[in-house]
Amino acid sequence: MTMRGLGRYIWQEETEAAMKPEDDDRPKKKIAHEIGADLSLVSVEELRERIALLREEIARLEADIGRKQASKSAADAFFKR
């Protein structure tokens, strides 16, 4: 292998290593609540905050269900099922 080829190989290894997700320096998103997690050390206030977050997520999911049902109904009407 020539020096030129060796340099390209080292650069490729360094580039691939730099692209690995575990080396990402961006801050990780904090998990607000993990289903089934131990709650014994969680304060009452934090439990209330988690409940509020979960209610917001439920509302978001229900809204998406509504949009998808409306889309399916429109498609069914168009194709006269």
C-alpha positions as CSV (number, residue, x, y, z in Angstrom):
1,M,0.0,0.0,0.0
2,T,1.3,3.4,-0.9
3,M,1.5,6.3,1.5
4,R,-1.3,8.0,-0.5
5,G,-3.5,4.9,-0.1
6,L,-2.6,4.6,3.6
7,G,-3.7,8.2,4.2
8,R,-7.0,7.6,2.5
9,Y,-7.6,4.5,4.7
10,I,-6.8,6.4,7.9
11,W,-9.0,9.3,6.9
12,Q,-11.9,6.9,6.1
13,E,-11.6,5.2,9.5
14,E,-11.5,8.6,11.3
15,T,-14.5,9.8,9.3
16,E,-16.5,6.7,10.0
17,A,-15.6,6.9,13.7
18,A,-16.7,10.6,13.8
19,M,-20.0,9.7,12.3
20,K,-21.0,7.1,15.0
21,P,-24.1,8.2,16.9
22,E,-22.7,7.3,20.3
23,D,-20.0,10.0,19.8
24,D,-22.6,12.7,19.3
25,D,-21.9,15.7,21.5
26,R,-25.4,17.1,21.3
27,P,-27.3,17.0,24.6
28,K,-29.6,14.0,25.1
29,K,-33.3,14.6,25.5
30,K,-34.3,13.8,29.0
31,I,-36.9,11.1,29.3
32,A,-39.8,12.6,31.2
33,H,-41.4,9.2,32.1
34,E,-40.5,5.6,31.4
35,I,-43.4,3.2,31.5
36,G,-42.9,0.8,34.4
37,A,-40.1,2.8,36.1
38,D,-39.7,2.6,39.8
39,L,-41.6,5.6,41.3
40,S,-40.5,5.2,44.9
41,L,-38.0,8.1,44.7
42,V,-40.2,10.4,42.6
43,S,-41.8,13.4,44.4
44,V,-45.5,14.1,44.3
45,E,-44.9,17.2,42.3
46,E,-42.8,15.3,39.7
47,L,-45.5,12.7,39.5
48,R,-48.1,15.4,38.8
49,E,-45.8,16.8,36.1
50,R,-45.4,13.4,34.5
51,I,-49.2,12.9,34.6
52,A,-49.6,16.2,32.8
53,L,-47.1,15.2,30.1
54,L,-48.8,11.9,29.6
55,R,-52.2,13.6,29.3
56,E,-50.8,15.9,26.6
57,E,-49.3,12.9,24.8
58,I,-52.7,11.1,25.0
59,A,-54.4,14.1,23.5
60,R,-51.9,14.3,20.7
61,L,-52.4,10.6,19.9
62,E,-56.2,10.9,20.0
63,A,-56.0,13.9,17.6
64,D,-53.9,11.8,15.2
65,I,-56.4,9.0,15.4
66,G,-59.1,11.5,14.4
67,R,-57.1,12.7,11.4
68,K,-56.4,9.2,10.3
69,Q,-60.1,8.2,10.6
70,A,-61.2,11.2,8.7
71,S,-58.7,10.4,5.9
72,K,-59.9,6.8,5.8
73,S,-63.5,7.9,5.7
74,A,-62.8,10.3,2.8
75,A,-61.0,7.5,0.9
76,D,-63.8,5.1,1.6
77,A,-66.3,7.6,0.3
78,F,-64.2,8.4,-2.8
79,F,-64.0,4.7,-3.7
80,K,-67.5,4.0,-2.5
81,R,-66.7,1.0,-0.3
